[in-house]
């Protein structure tokens, strides 16, 4: 059965909304994949490119990065929170 482009857009939007509401999601290979646990906090992700952990595993974002621009000042500290930059003498 072939689905219409309109139906596919609706399906993708519905899948993304329900997935994001439940646990957080990863869009990989043109499909939404849920994270293994709720992964919606600051400096948390379930993408290997952001955490170094396998895709689908919720983990803190790698230290000294902020791939989603979540921190107002500084970067993610590697512990699931923003870290202010240290002053260099």
Secondary structure, DSSP 8 states (H G I E B T S, - for coil): ----HHHHHHHHHHHHHHHHHHT-EEEETTEEEE-SS---STTEE--HHHHSS-TT--EE--TTB-TT---SSSEE-SSSSEE------
